Amino acid sequence: MYHFFAMLSRMKYINRWGLMRNTRHENLSEHSLETAIVAHALAVIGNTKFGRKANPERAAALALLHDAGEIITGDLPTPVKYYSPDIRAAYGEVESMAVERLVSMLPLELRPAYRELMTLSAPGDQELLPLVKAADRISAVIKCMEERLSGNQDFREAEESTWRALKEMNLPEAEYFMREFLPSYGLTLDEQNQRPAGSGGKEGAQ
């Protein structure tokens, strides 16, 4: 009997933003899915708009498990995690041990594939790392926007600092997503259901 996938299912019990007042708690499972969706989108955008040759499916898979180690470690708040280089290095070691603990819950023949996913160690994975990081930050901005629009000002500075971090990445794919898709997250359901201006034919009319 192997416990790996049952442990992954526990991501829904890990709440993020532990130091912040939340109007609605976001769990790790929700964050991972959203990050995977955005990472896939960034890869597609890069390929179609900027001549990249990224693998969208691989980007999504990497993003889906990018925080899986937090099942073991819990979500360490960002101000703590990055307080000093020593703390960041120590936490990096803890993250590596957490990944190995999870991988040990798989049959031997499956371990290399999942170790590669969680450590981005397969050929080409490091080229996808900026997309995964950007998707992670975009997911954080979305959470901050939702809280701010609910009247919670506790996330205001986090939203501003995450926006700055995204812009400093100078990643055209992320800038395109932020410009063309992010504003929609602040709209009502009825507003989101409206057909985009300039769209023709039957597409998008439902």
Residue, then its C-alpha position, 0 to 999 in steps of 0.5 A: m500500500y502506497h500513500f503518495f496520492a492520499m497525501l497529495s489530497r491533503m493539500k486541501y487542508i493546508n491554508r495559505w496566508g496564515l498571517m493575514r486576515n482572510t474574508r475567505h481562506e484559500n487552501l493549497s489545493e486551490h492555489s495549486l490548481e490556479t497556478a497550473i492553469v495560469a502556467h499552462a496559459l503563460a506557455v501557450i501565450g509565449n508560444t503563440k505571441f512571442g515565438r517561444k517553444a515551451n511545453p504547456e502541459r509540462a508547465a502545468a504539471l510542474a505548477l500543480l506540484h510546485d508546493a506539494g512539500e507544504i503538505i509536510t512543512g505547512d505554509l511558511p509565511t513569506p516574510v518569515k521564509y525570506y527574512s534572511p539568507d540563512i533562513r531561506a537556505a535552511y528552509g530550502e533544505v527542509e523543502s528538499m527533505a519534504v519532497e523526498r519524504l513524499v517521493s518515498m511514499l511511491p513505488l520505486e519505479l515511479r519515484p524518479a518521475y515525481r521527484e523530477l516534477m517536484t524538483l524541476s530537475a528534468p531536461g528543460d524544466q529550468e526553462l519553464l521555471p520563470l513561467v511557474k514562478a510568474a503563475d505562482r505570483i499571478s495566483a497570489v495577485i488574484k487572491c489579493m484582488e479578491e480580498r481587496l474587493s471584498g473590503n479587506q485592506d490587509f492584502r493591499e501591500a501584498e498585492e502591490s509588492t507582488w505586482r512589482a515582483l511580477k513586473e521585475m521579471n520582465l516576462p512578456e507572457a506574464e505582462y500579456f496575461m496581466r493586461e488582457f486577463l487579470p482585470s476580468y477577475g474584478l468583474t461580476l459574473d454578469e460582466q464576465n459573461q458579456r461577449p468581448a468587444g469586437s468578437g464576431g460570429k457565434e463564438g462566445a455568444q453563449 
